[in-house]
Amino acid sequence: MATIVFSHANGFPAGCYRQVFEAWRAAGHRVLALDKLGHDPRYPVTSNWPNLREQLLHFVEHETAGEPVHFVGHSLGGFVSLLAALRRPELARGVVLLDSPVLYGWKAHSVGLFKATGWIRHVSPGRVSQRRREHFASPEEALAHYRAKPAFARWAPGVLEDYVACGFEPAGGRQCLSFRREVETDIYNTLPHHWTRLLRRHPPACPVAFVGGTSSVEVRQVGMRATGEITRGRVSWIEGGHLFPFERPQETAQAVLGWLQAFEQAPRGAAAAAA
């Protein structure tokens, strides 16, 4: 039995992935996950997310007493997982990135310039998240609101209910977002742009795999050059967009299990050398 430490996408608490977690546990794995990155005042959101990385590492050390784990993350969570594995290679048995394509070259340089000049807030998804609706009168109203949106209509049965159950909390007689929109916006506006330098200095010491959505806008925008180099061909695809873990949770769970099995079957030392 291996331990999987999962990290969520921006704006989606870990409970949204309940169906994925249940499939991993049914396969015999221990599954651990931080509920929400970026909400602990000890680890504020800053440029390139060093504090989010430290929040995840502290969680791993506290929960596993230093036992090496498989880091798995979706979008934001994949990037933070990779940052953690690069920082503390002795804690990482492997990393699986779920639609977390790594920025490189002129695109990464452009993000750095946008951040330095403040223009990032005009071009990042934060321009949408800063206006996200925060309150609903009841869980039923929230469900009705999201069911009317085409993007959520593609989600697998039960996933939207999980999002409303863990993504909102009662406050002042209303249901309020538990993942604060200002934190979500700060995360978008501080996206890491230093991957080229970081990976040159600290190449992964464990195997890394990537699972992407066939129609992911994020993959199309970022490209796969750097991700392909990091994974050395460990790439697979699931039909869907950037949020395919919510659209196809069972396929997502099985794809990750396949990569974890491949990691474990690799000859000792060969996986790290190939990474």
C-alpha positions as CSV (number, residue, x, y, z in Angstrom):
1,M,0.0,0.0,0.0
2,A,1.4,3.4,-1.0
3,T,0.4,6.8,0.2
4,I,-1.0,9.3,-2.2
5,V,-0.9,13.0,-1.3
6,F,-3.3,14.9,-3.4
7,S,-3.5,18.6,-4.1
8,H,-6.5,20.3,-5.6
9,A,-7.1,22.8,-8.4
10,N,-7.5,26.5,-7.6
11,G,-11.0,27.2,-6.2
12,F,-11.9,23.6,-5.6
13,P,-11.5,22.1,-2.1
14,A,-10.2,18.6,-1.8
15,G,-13.7,17.2,-1.0
16,C,-14.6,17.8,-4.7
17,Y,-12.5,14.8,-5.6
18,R,-14.3,12.4,-3.3
19,Q,-15.1,9.9,-6.1
20,V,-11.4,9.8,-7.2
21,F,-10.2,9.3,-3.6
22,E,-12.7,6.4,-3.0
23,A,-11.4,4.6,-6.1
24,W,-7.8,5.0,-4.9
25,R,-8.7,3.7,-1.4
26,A,-10.6,0.8,-2.9
27,A,-7.3,-0.1,-4.7
28,G,-5.6,-0.2,-1.4
29,H,-3.9,3.2,-1.2
30,R,-3.8,5.6,1.7
31,V,-5.1,9.0,0.4
32,L,-4.2,12.3,2.2
33,A,-5.2,15.8,1.0
34,L,-5.1,19.3,2.3
35,D,-8.6,20.7,2.2
36,K,-7.6,24.1,0.9
37,L,-4.2,25.5,-0.1
38,G,-3.5,29.2,0.6
39,H,-6.0,29.7,3.4
40,D,-3.6,29.2,6.3
41,P,-2.2,32.6,7.4
42,R,1.1,30.9,8.2
43,Y,1.5,30.2,4.4
44,P,0.3,33.3,2.5
45,V,0.1,33.3,-1.3
46,T,3.1,35.0,-2.8
47,S,4.9,35.0,-6.2
48,N,5.9,31.6,-7.5
49,W,4.0,30.0,-4.5
50,P,6.9,29.1,-2.2
51,N,4.6,29.2,0.8
52,L,2.0,26.9,-0.8
53,R,4.9,24.5,-1.4
54,E,5.9,24.7,2.3
55,Q,2.3,24.3,3.4
56,L,2.1,21.0,1.4
57,L,5.5,19.8,2.7
58,H,4.6,20.6,6.3
59,F,1.4,18.6,5.8
60,V,3.3,15.6,4.4
61,E,5.8,15.6,7.2
62,H,3.1,15.9,9.8
63,E,0.9,13.2,8.4
64,T,3.5,10.6,7.3
65,A,6.5,11.3,9.6
66,G,8.7,11.7,6.6
67,E,7.5,8.6,4.7
68,P,8.1,9.0,0.9
69,V,4.7,9.5,-0.9
70,H,3.3,9.8,-4.4
71,F,2.4,13.4,-5.1
72,V,-0.7,13.8,-7.3
73,G,-2.2,17.2,-8.1
74,H,-4.7,18.8,-10.4
75,S,-3.8,22.1,-12.1
76,L,-2.6,24.3,-9.2
77,G,-2.2,21.1,-7.2
78,G,0.1,19.6,-9.8
79,F,2.4,22.6,-9.9
80,V,2.6,22.7,-6.1
81,S,3.2,18.9,-6.0
82,L,6.1,19.3,-8.4
83,L,7.5,22.2,-6.4
84,A,7.4,20.1,-3.3
85,A,9.1,17.1,-5.0
86,L,11.9,19.4,-6.3
87,R,12.4,21.0,-2.9
88,R,12.4,17.7,-0.9
89,P,13.2,14.8,-3.3
90,E,13.6,12.4,-0.4
91,L,9.8,12.7,0.2
92,A,8.7,11.9,-3.4
93,R,8.3,8.5,-4.8
94,G,6.7,10.0,-7.9
95,V,4.6,12.9,-9.2
96,V,1.5,12.8,-11.4
97,L,0.4,16.1,-12.9
98,L,-3.3,16.3,-13.8
99,D,-3.6,18.9,-16.6
100,S,-0.7,21.0,-15.1
101,P,1.4,21.9,-18.1
102,V,4.7,23.6,-17.2
103,L,5.4,27.1,-18.5
104,Y,8.7,27.6,-20.3
105,G,10.5,29.9,-22.7
106,W,9.0,33.2,-23.9
107,K,5.6,32.3,-22.4
108,A,7.1,32.0,-18.9
109,H,9.1,35.2,-19.5
110,S,5.9,37.0,-20.5
111,V,4.1,35.9,-17.3
112,G,7.0,37.3,-15.3
113,L,6.7,40.6,-17.0
114,F,2.9,40.7,-16.5
115,K,3.5,40.0,-12.8
116,A,6.2,42.7,-12.4
117,T,4.1,45.3,-14.1
118,G,0.7,44.4,-12.5
119,W,-0.9,43.5,-15.9
120,I,-1.3,39.9,-14.7
121,R,-4.6,40.9,-13.1
122,H,-6.0,41.8,-16.5
123,V,-5.0,38.6,-18.4
124,S,-5.1,35.8,-15.8
125,P,-8.3,33.9,-14.8
126,G,-8.2,36.1,-11.7
127,R,-10.1,38.7,-13.6
128,V,-13.1,36.3,-13.5
129,S,-12.5,34.8,-10.0
130,Q,-12.5,38.3,-8.3
131,R,-16.1,38.7,-9.4
132,R,-17.2,35.1,-8.5
133,R,-20.5,34.9,-6.8
134,E,-19.9,34.3,-3.1
135,H,-23.3,33.8,-1.5
136,F,-26.4,31.7,-2.0
137,A,-29.5,31.4,0.1
138,S,-29.3,27.6,0.4
139,P,-27.4,24.6,-1.0
140,E,-30.4,24.0,-3.3
141,E,-30.1,27.4,-4.8
142,A,-26.4,26.9,-5.3
143,L,-27.0,23.6,-7.1
144,A,-29.7,25.1,-9.3
145,H,-27.3,28.0,-10.2
146,Y,-24.5,25.7,-11.3
147,R,-26.6,23.1,-13.0
148,A,-27.7,25.8,-15.4
149,K,-24.1,26.4,-16.6
150,P,-22.9,24.3,-19.5
151,A,-19.5,23.7,-18.0
152,F,-20.9,22.0,-14.9
153,A,-23.4,20.0,-17.0
154,R,-20.4,17.9,-18.2
155,W,-19.5,16.8,-14.7
156,A,-20.1,13.2,-13.6
157,P,-23.2,12.5,-11.5
158,G,-22.6,13.4,-7.9
159,V,-19.6,15.6,-8.4
160,L,-21.5,18.9,-8.4
161,E,-23.2,17.8,-5.2
162,D,-19.8,17.2,-3.7
163,Y,-18.6,20.7,-4.8
164,V,-21.6,22.4,-3.1
165,A,-21.2,20.3,0.0
166,C,-17.5,21.1,0.5
167,G,-17.2,24.4,-1.4
168,F,-19.7,26.3,0.7
169,E,-20.3,26.8,4.4
170,P,-23.1,28.5,6.4
171,A,-22.5,32.1,7.5
172,G,-25.0,34.7,8.5
173,G,-27.9,32.6,7.3
174,R,-26.5,32.1,3.9
175,Q,-24.2,29.6,2.1
176,C,-20.8,31.2,1.5
177,L,-17.8,30.1,-0.6
178,S,-15.4,28.3,1.6
179,F,-12.5,28.8,-0.9
180,R,-12.3,32.6,-0.6
181,R,-12.3,34.3,-4.0
182,E,-9.6,36.7,-3.0
183,V,-7.3,33.8,-2.3
184,E,-8.2,32.1,-5.6
185,T,-7.5,35.4,-7.4
186,D,-4.1,35.9,-5.7
187,I,-3.1,32.3,-6.7
188,Y,-3.9,33.0,-10.3
189,N,-2.0,36.3,-10.3
190,T,1.1,34.8,-8.8
191,L,1.5,31.8,-11.1
192,P,5.1,30.5,-11.1
193,H,7.2,31.7,-14.1
194,H,10.6,30.4,-12.9
195,W,10.3,26.7,-14.0
196,T,13.1,26.9,-16.6
197,R,15.7,28.1,-14.0
198,L,14.3,25.9,-11.3
199,L,14.3,22.7,-13.3
200,R,17.8,23.4,-14.7
201,R,19.1,23.6,-11.1
202,H,17.0,20.9,-9.6
203,P,15.9,18.3,-12.1
204,P,13.3,15.8,-10.7
205,A,14.8,12.9,-8.8
206,C,11.7,10.8,-9.1
207,P,9.5,9.8,-12.1
208,V,7.0,12.4,-13.2
209,A,3.9,11.7,-15.4
210,F,1.3,13.9,-17.0
211,V,-2.4,13.2,-17.6
212,G,-4.1,15.8,-19.7
213,G,-7.6,16.6,-21.1
214,T,-7.9,16.1,-24.8
215,S,-9.7,19.5,-25.1
216,S,-7.8,21.4,-22.4
217,V,-7.5,25.1,-23.2
218,E,-4.7,25.3,-20.6
219,V,-2.6,22.7,-22.4
220,R,-3.2,24.4,-25.8
221,Q,-2.2,27.8,-24.4
222,V,0.9,26.6,-22.5
223,G,2.1,23.8,-24.8
224,M,3.8,20.5,-23.8
225,R,7.4,21.1,-24.6
226,A,8.7,21.5,-21.0
227,T,6.2,19.0,-19.6
228,G,7.3,16.4,-22.2
229,E,10.9,16.9,-21.2
230,I,10.2,16.5,-17.5
231,T,8.0,13.4,-18.0
232,R,10.3,11.7,-20.6
233,G,7.2,10.4,-22.5
234,R,5.1,9.6,-19.4
235,V,2.0,11.3,-20.9
236,S,-1.5,10.1,-21.3
237,W,-4.9,11.7,-22.1
238,I,-8.5,11.6,-21.0
239,E,-11.4,12.9,-23.1
240,G,-12.4,16.2,-21.7
241,G,-11.3,19.7,-20.7
242,H,-9.1,21.1,-18.0
243,L,-11.6,19.9,-15.4
244,F,-11.7,16.3,-16.6
245,P,-11.2,14.9,-13.1
246,F,-14.8,16.1,-12.4
247,E,-16.1,15.0,-15.8
248,R,-14.5,11.6,-15.6
249,P,-13.5,10.8,-12.0
250,Q,-13.3,7.0,-12.5
251,E,-11.1,7.3,-15.6
252,T,-8.9,9.8,-13.8
253,A,-8.5,7.5,-10.8
254,Q,-7.5,4.6,-13.0
255,A,-5.1,6.6,-15.1
256,V,-3.2,7.7,-12.0
257,L,-3.2,4.2,-10.6
258,G,-1.6,3.1,-13.9
259,W,1.2,5.6,-13.6
260,L,1.8,4.7,-9.9
261,Q,2.1,1.1,-10.9
262,A,4.6,2.0,-13.6
263,F,6.6,4.0,-11.1
264,E,6.8,1.1,-8.7
265,Q,7.7,-1.4,-11.4
266,A,10.6,0.6,-12.7
267,P,14.0,-0.8,-11.7
268,R,15.3,0.9,-8.5
269,G,17.3,3.9,-9.6
270,A,16.2,3.8,-13.2
271,A,13.1,5.9,-12.6
272,A,15.1,8.7,-11.2
273,A,17.7,8.5,-13.9
274,A,15.0,8.6,-16.6
275,A,13.3,11.6,-14.9
